[in-house]
Each structure stands twice: as structure tokens, then as C-alpha cells.
């Protein structure tokens, strides 16, 4: 194929920003924006590896998603005279979210983090300072009757189960979690529902203005994004007079900003694994030490079955702190003294989370002398697994309904939409991806077609941070996808009106490069698999039965094709091909399908009787997909 190039002279980045949009006419009588649009409309992106000449005489590698990004950058420089594209700017809730987002890139905070890494305790001291500046003392948090939960995987689901159970007892619940799926107000819930935009806006500005009054040039002027939301959650829960608050740890435990909580009612540790290694350590034992940091003297804590090493670390941490730590019996033990339990969240791994949630709810009720506690029938087994086992009891009707009615979007969630079935799970560690694969394959087995119609299997994946995406993709390979699609956690290339999902800590170029690396990992795995298949199915050499040579079968093309898109919206446009009854954009972006693999796949997708799409690798990716597939979550 002939390489298509163009040689042009364009303004530098600084010049383009100075010009604004619409910009001053060029000497030829056209604005730079008009010229840029004209140039990009004539550009047809080619597969990864082709090149175009841009930025004067510099020759840059041009991938399809990067070219698509350039087109959208040009298109979004034009402002709609009616102002509709910027309509959200007038909404006070969106103003609050945009202001909150500025805390993602607080330069002085980032510098402080670098200094504090050698002294993690300083992070908690800083959080206590912010709490005091906001008008609260650490002792005020004791009134929230907190259930504090950490872990590597399943801590959010555990919190969701726990909150739903206790709400069934007529208690007013607060629930602080992270990250959010679609809107940031999901992180702060009252009685299971995200606080309203009006309540979020009210509490945001109240706290923000309070902290602004205490600006000090020698310290960070404002807390970071997550610290601010943690402070805001405490204020909301206290002012809304909740009976209890379920608080999910952000990262780790010992030095997480939620760990200014000194007297929780009960603590929980869900399944442990490798994640956030740059902050928590590169072994499960080191991570267990961090997680055990939420234990408090005299406060009961519960954990699930863990590998021997990290379980021993948790036990030692509990003994040093003076915390009674119990091991949760499996859910089957509780079912033996009652009827089988039905869970609102799918997946075998959710049974471990449900078992932990039952113990947390039971302990909270017991310590708060709740009137329904007499319904519980307790028996205490002997010591096993290095720890005393938590009580085995018959779950009450409130507990049973709570487990059954729990809803936690983006975790083992299935959306059936016409010929498309979306499987959504924000798994992002090796152990959670293993559980995701098990759930996905079981779900496919249950939905097997009997009419013989064609089916297409698609992976939509992204991974961020210091996670080993190659290891995660290797675990997903046995699912035998027809297409692997990669895109950043960006709903639209233009984020106007989408402040909830803005991330200012990385650039679009950085996240696109990361996606291209995912694609390279996937293609490498496919090539290895093809090479393995080539020699695992050898036949005797035609030279005769006496020959010792083996001749491989002719090479076969790899099964999975891979694509990279510049945003979630464009990825879903290609996957759905207009066949999702709800996700129906008004128009298709120009040049979106100018790619051989995309074109050939489009016809296959349009004709398939069923399309199965697994979305995984990142909760932020799943959240972006949910925003587009379920518009009600944005309301």
C-alpha cells in the first residue's frame, strides 16, 4: 500500500491557543480552524504503522485512533453559536463538579505527596488538619457508627451487601464508596441512593468555601480530590443524621485518608491480592500489612479466607493493635442452619463478599443492641485457620432480603439489549479478572443458542496505573474472543458537558499510547498462541512412515482481530452497529470506520444473531460504558 503523506506548515501549540476559536483569518483569507478541518476531512486514517507528515517537516507515526482524535479536536474547536454545546456550564451542579476536578491537578499537593512518601503518617496528619479546618474534630466521626471496609477485591460489593442488609432494619444508612460509575455524587449515598445534585452542590460549596478561608501559602491550599470527597461525605452523613455509615477505603488502609476514623463499630477485610504496588508494596504480605492498618483497639474485625502468608500478617497486626479478628465461615455454613441464600450480585466470588457482609451486619446489630438481635442463633466453632471463626447463625429475613436485593452497578452486571448482551465487570487485578472470566464463561454457557445462529464475542478492555495489563490480558485469552477492542476511559473525545468523568491527571495522548500497548500485548499473545497451535498439531513428514521429521500444518490466521478507538463512544458505535435499541447516536463520526478490520468486522456484526461483549479491566471504563448504555444513570 502506498503511504499517504502531506507536508504542511501549521502554527505551534502556543500559537493555536493564542488564536482562540474562531481565530483570526490566515493570510489566505481562511481561519486556521477552517484550514485544519479541511485538511483533516481529506485525511483517511490507515492502520497502525502508517505515517503522515504533520507539524511542518516532522514525520510522526499516525495510528487510526490518533488520527480520529485529531479530527475531533478540530471539530470541537468550533463553538455552536446557540451555546448548546456548552449548556452544562450554567448548571450549578456541573460548576461544582468542574471545581472539584481542579483538585485532581493541585501542583502543590502533588509536590507534598512526593515529600510525604517517606513519611506516610504525615498524610493522616494532613487529613486531620483538613478535617479541623472544615469545622469537625476526629471525635465527631464516632457519632456515625462506622463500618470500615478494606481489601483488594470485593470491598465495594461487601459494602453494598452490608448497607442493603442494615437498611432493611429500618436504619438510615450512609455509604461512601469509590470510584463512581457515571456521576461523582454516586460516591456519597443516603439510604442506598446517590445524594441529589442539589444536595451535592449545597454541601460542596459549603465545604469548599470553608476550606478556602484557611488558605496558607506554606501548606496545600485545598485537599486533593479524594480527600475532599471523604471530608464531604463525613459532613453529609453528620448533617443528614444517618444511623450508620459504611465507609470503603480508597487505597490500602493504614495511610488511607479514611483512616482518621478512630472508633468504628466494626471493620472488614475482603479478599487480598496484588494491586497499587507502587504505594502498598509488591507482595501480598506487604499489602496485608497496609490493609490491617484500619484495625482499632477493642474493635472487632472480620476477614475471609486468605492465603496463609497474608492471613498471618493480618493476625499479627490485629494482635499488635489489640483488635479481635475473626475469620468468616463460608456462606454454605450459614445455609446449613437455614435456607439457601440468593444474591443480587452474580458470580461465585460474591459468596465470599456476602459472607463477610453478613458478619459485619450481625456484629453491628449486636454491638448497637438492636431490638431484632434475638432472632440470631449463634454457635461458636473451634479455632481454625490461625484465627477464631466468626459465629455461625441463621440469617434473618431482613438479611436474606438484603443479600437478594443488593444492586451494585458495574460488578458482574449483565445488560440484555436486542441481539447484544453486555457483560460488565470492573475487575482490574489478576485474581478479580480470574473470577470475571469464570463468571463470564458460566454466563455464556447459560445463554447458549439452540437455533444455530451466528455469535460474535468481543472484549472491550482498558487498564490504567501500574497494573500489569499483559498479565490481565493473558487471563482473558481463553475466552476466545473474535475481536479485542481497546479504548481509554474517556466517554467522548470532547468532554464538554461531561465533567463527572474528566481526569486531568493524564493527557489523551498518554492514555491512547497505553491502549496501543494493550493492543500490542494482545497481538503478541495471539501470535504465541498461533505458534503453539502450529506445532501442537503436527503430522508425520510426507517422506514416509520411517521418517523422524514432523511437518506442521499450514499456518492459520490468528482468531482475534484487535482495534483501538480514541474514546468509549466510538468503540460502542462500532460494536453495536446501530443494533442496540437504546444506544442510538444521531450520526456516525466521519472516518470512524475507515479501517480494513473495522470494515470487515462491521458486516459480521450487522449480520450476527447474537453479540456478546465483555467490558472489563477498569471500573472507570465500565462506568463510561454504563453512562452511554443507561442514560438514566446520568439523571
Beta strands, then each sheet from edge to edge (+ up, - down):
strand 1: 51-54
strand 2: 58-61
strand 3: 146-150
strand 4: 173-176
strand 5: 188-190
strand 6: 193-194
strand 7: 244-248
strand 8: 266-269
strand 9: 301-303
strand 10: 325-327
strand 11: 388-389
strand 12: 413-417
strand 13: 420-424
strand 14: 455-461
strand 15: 483-487
strand 16: 539-540
strand 17: 550-551
strand 18: 561-565
strand 19: 610-616
sheet 1: 1+ 2-
sheet 2: 6+ 5- 4+ 7+ 3+ 8+ 9+ 10+ 11+
sheet 3: 12+ 13- 19- 14- 15- 18-
sheet 4: 16+ 17-
end
